[in-house]
Amino acid sequence: MADMFKLQVVTPDKEFYAGEVSMVELTTTEGQIGVYASHIPLTAIVAPGVLRIHEASEVRKAALHAGFVEILPDEVKILAEVVEWPEEIDVNRAEEARVRAERRIKDNAAETDTLRAEMALKRALTRLETRE
C-alpha cells in the first residue's frame, strides 16, 4: 500500500474535503503536478483543472478553478475559490458557458476582455471534463 498523507481542500464557504490520500493531481499555473507523501515543500497557484484525489480504494475527481496549494511532506492544503464534485455541475450550463466564451474569443471585439473570456472557457472545459 502506498504511503498516505493528509489532504484538506477548503473554500471560503466550507471544508470541501479532508482525508487520507495516496496521491493528489492538480493543475497549477506552472503545469500539472502529482503529489505523493514526502513531497518537498512547495507553494503554488492553482489554475483551472481537474483535481484527482487518490484514496485507498478509488480516485475521486472534482473541478478545481482557482486558489493556492501548500504542499508539505505529510500534508497538502488547497485553499480554493471554487471546487465542485461532478454531481454538483450543471452540464447544460457549462456547455452554454463554453459556447459563449468561445464566441467572445473568436469575435475578438475591441470591448472584449480576452483574458476573462479565456478563463471562462477554461472553467467551462474543466467542468465538462470532470463530468466525463
C-alpha positions in Angstrom: 0.0 0.0 0.0 1.3 3.5 -0.9 2.2 5.9 1.8 -0.7 8.1 2.8 -0.8 11.7 3.7 -3.5 14.3 4.8 -5.3 16.3 2.2 -7.5 19.3 3.1 -9.4 21.3 0.5 -11.1 24.4 1.9 -13.3 27.0 0.2 -14.5 30.3 1.6 -17.8 28.6 2.5 -16.8 25.2 3.8 -14.3 22.4 4.2 -14.8 20.6 0.8 -12.6 17.6 1.5 -10.5 16.2 4.4 -9.0 12.8 4.4 -6.0 10.5 3.9 -4.9 10.0 0.3 -2.1 8.3 -1.5 -1.7 10.9 -4.3 -3.2 14.2 -5.5 -3.1 15.5 -9.0 -3.9 19.1 -9.9 -3.2 21.9 -12.3 -1.0 24.9 -11.3 0.0 28.0 -13.3 3.2 26.1 -13.9 1.5 23.0 -15.3 0.1 19.8 -13.9 1.6 18.2 -10.8 1.2 15.0 -8.9 1.9 14.8 -5.2 2.9 11.8 -3.2 3.7 11.5 0.5 7.1 13.0 1.4 7.0 15.6 -1.4 9.3 18.5 -1.0 7.7 21.7 0.4 6.1 23.8 -2.3 3.5 26.6 -2.6 1.8 27.1 -6.0 -1.0 29.0 -7.6 -3.9 26.7 -8.7 -5.1 27.1 -12.3 -8.4 25.7 -13.6 -8.2 21.9 -13.9 -9.5 18.6 -12.7 -8.4 17.7 -9.2 -7.8 13.9 -8.8 -7.9 12.6 -5.3 -6.4 9.1 -5.0 -7.9 7.5 -2.0 -7.1 4.0 -0.8 -9.8 2.3 -3.0 -10.8 4.9 -5.6 -9.9 8.0 -7.5 -12.3 10.9 -7.0 -12.5 13.9 -9.4 -13.5 17.5 -8.8 -13.4 20.7 -10.8 -10.9 23.0 -9.2 -11.0 26.5 -10.5 -8.6 28.8 -8.6 -6.7 29.1 -5.4 -3.4 28.2 -3.8 -1.9 24.8 -2.8 0.6 24.3 0.1 2.5 21.1 -0.1 4.4 19.7 2.9 5.9 16.2 3.3 2.9 14.9 5.3 0.1 17.2 4.3 -1.4 19.1 1.4 -3.7 22.0 1.8 -5.7 23.5 -1.1 -7.3 26.9 -0.5 -9.8 27.0 -3.3 -12.0 29.8 -4.6 -14.4 27.3 -6.2 -14.3 23.5 -6.3 -17.1 21.2 -7.4 -17.9 17.5 -7.3 -19.1 16.1 -10.7 -22.7 15.7 -9.4 -22.8 19.4 -8.5 -22.0 20.5 -12.1 -24.9 21.5 -14.4 -23.6 20.2 -17.8 -26.0 22.3 -19.8 -24.9 25.5 -18.1 -21.2 24.5 -18.5 -21.8 23.8 -22.2 -23.5 27.2 -22.7 -20.6 28.9 -20.9 -18.2 27.2 -23.2 -20.0 28.3 -26.3 -20.3 31.9 -25.0 -16.6 32.1 -24.2 -15.5 30.6 -27.5 -17.7 33.1 -29.3 -16.2 36.0 -27.4 -12.7 34.8 -28.1 -13.5 34.2 -31.8 -15.2 37.6 -32.3 -12.3 39.4 -30.7 -14.3 42.7 -30.4 -12.4 45.7 -29.0 -14.5 45.7 -25.9 -14.0 42.0 -25.1 -11.8 41.2 -22.2 -9.9 38.4 -23.8 -8.2 37.1 -20.7 -11.6 37.0 -18.9 -13.1 35.1 -21.8 -10.2 32.6 -21.9 -10.5 32.0 -18.1 -14.3 31.4 -18.5 -13.5 28.9 -21.3 -11.0 27.1 -19.1 -13.6 26.9 -16.2 -16.3 25.6 -18.6 -13.9 23.0 -20.1 -12.8 21.9 -16.6 -16.4 21.4 -15.5 -17.2 19.3 -18.7 -14.0 17.2 -18.3 -14.9 16.5 -14.6 -18.3 15.1 -15.7 -16.8 12.7 -18.2 
